[in-house]
Amino acid sequence: DLNYGYGFLPMSVYKSVFAKIGSVKRIRLVGNCFEMGMESKCDFCEEMAKRTMNILEQSAPGSEVTVHWNRPVAEDVLALACSQVTICSISTFCFFAALLAGRAFIPRSTAMLAVAPDLSESVEWFDPGRYMWMGLLNEVSS
């Protein structure tokens, strides 16, 4: 069962962040999938990451957009922590790495914290809204 409470953000979040930070030269989507002995959704998630990459390429013309999929954990932490700007979905993995980034955008969610505390001037909380890929599940998995 795919949990829609985690994963992909609606494009409105990216557009809002892009409006705040100005031009974007490089966008890296960092994601992974672990087989857990149940029906795998890894192919679905990887396809959604590629579709997100395509939409971001159209939304941020001139930006280099890449997907970092199923890379070693240390590489993912470094990519998130060493970015000038990190935008997290609902993910504690991203949350902790993003605290080291130059600027972090983190979703308000009780799945991570009951409240959104003031952490530093470089951390901004946002409402993650509704997740964008719900309607595409049947299209991709058929």
Buried (B, 14 or more C-beta within 10 A) or exposed (E): EBEEEEBBBBBBBBEBBBEEEEEBEEBBBBBBBEEEEEEEBBEBBBBBBEBBBEBBBEBBEEBEBEBBBEBEEEEBBBBBBEBEBBBBBBBEBBBEBBBBBEBBBBBEBEEBEEEBEEBEEBBBBBEBEEBBBEEBBEEBEE
